[in-house]
Each structure stands twice: as C-alpha cells, then as structure tokens.
C-alpha cells in the first residue's frame, strides 16, 4: 500500500522529476502537472492526499489553482515558490494553503514538510473523531463541520482548525505566535495579521450564541476560548 498520493505542480520539469525521485523513495505515489489548468484536471482525476503547488505557473497561477481546489476540497496544499516575501505567505495562508516552501529548497526538507502536514492533519493514521461540544456549539474537525444551534455554518478549513484548537484547550491563553505555530504549523516571521483576521471572522459567526462560552481577546497577549463555570 502506498503511503498516499502527492500531486506535484510546477512548470520546471527538472524540479518535478527531482521531487518525484525523493517523494517516491518515501513510499508515496506521485502525479505531475506542468500548468494550472492541467493541475485542476489532475486534481479531479488523481484525488491526491496532498498538493505541492508552485505559484508562478502558465495558464492559471498557483493562487488561482489554490482558490479552485479550496472551493471543493480540504486537501492539504504546500505552496512552492521563489517568492519569500511575508505578503505572499499571508496571502497563501489566507487562501487556505497549509505550508510554504521557498526555492531553492532541499528535496529532503520538502519530504519532511509533506510528512509533517499529513501527520498534523491525521491523513496517515486512523484517528478517533475529533469533536468538541459546548452549549449550542459543535466543532467537528474530522468532518470539518461547525454547527451552531444544530445548523451547519460554512467555515473555511483554517478557521475550523483555529476554533477547534482554542476550544480543545478551554480558558488557556495562546499568543498569536503560538497559534501560528500550532495551527498553521510553521513560523512565518511573526506576521500575526492572519490570526487576527481568522478570529474576527469566527467572532462574526459565534457572537452572542451562548453566554456559557466566548472567543476572547486577552489584550497584549493573544486569544482564548473562555468557558464560564
């Protein structure tokens, strides 16, 4: 049994073949696409467990491909790019990417990142259902379902992972950097705007639902999921 299937999307054939070599050595199957349109076709045909996605692509760029995949799937995406600016990292994460590798890279590092993302998202192991429940609130990370008063609320994957992480540790205060590390899985130069944006969006969905819990800002520190006794 292969460890899973990885879709590698890059217009540089040499990079694709290098990654194929290293990834297959770890027991994964590899599919390759060299432009954005073919990437979306391959995604539908191959149903990969993870996508390695270059940003500078012909036809559709990596941002567009990421957006299209996120409309229909929570499949993990690692962005692969020569651009290392913080702005790009924020945009990639906002669009739902799970990690980010800057070229030139070590192929071994990419393989380690792939394994880390799959491990973090529980793709390589049979796991128990991940669900926490509070008054009028259910957060199910196995199915990526957020329910308020029994009604499912449309919630992007990173918002789900953030609220699940906070609600699984009630009354514990997390700094923004801790949340970046523990929810997004890596540090991107301390730029915490994306945490604030995600919390703001969650608040819009959860404000006033119950007086028994609340998503709180701890001024000068970070955030917590407060549960009242």
Secondary structure, DSSP 8 states (H G I E B T S, - for coil): --S-EEEEE-S-HHHHHHHHHHHHHTT-EEEEESSHHHHHHHHHHH--SEEEEESS-SSS-HHHHHHHHHHH---EEEEEES---HHHHHHHHHTT--EEEESS--HHHHHHHHHHHHHHTTTTS-----EEEETTEEEETTTTEEEETTEEE---HHHHHHHHHHHTTTT--EEHHHHIIIIISS--TT--HHHHHHHHHHHHHHTTS-SSEEEEEETTTEEEEEE--
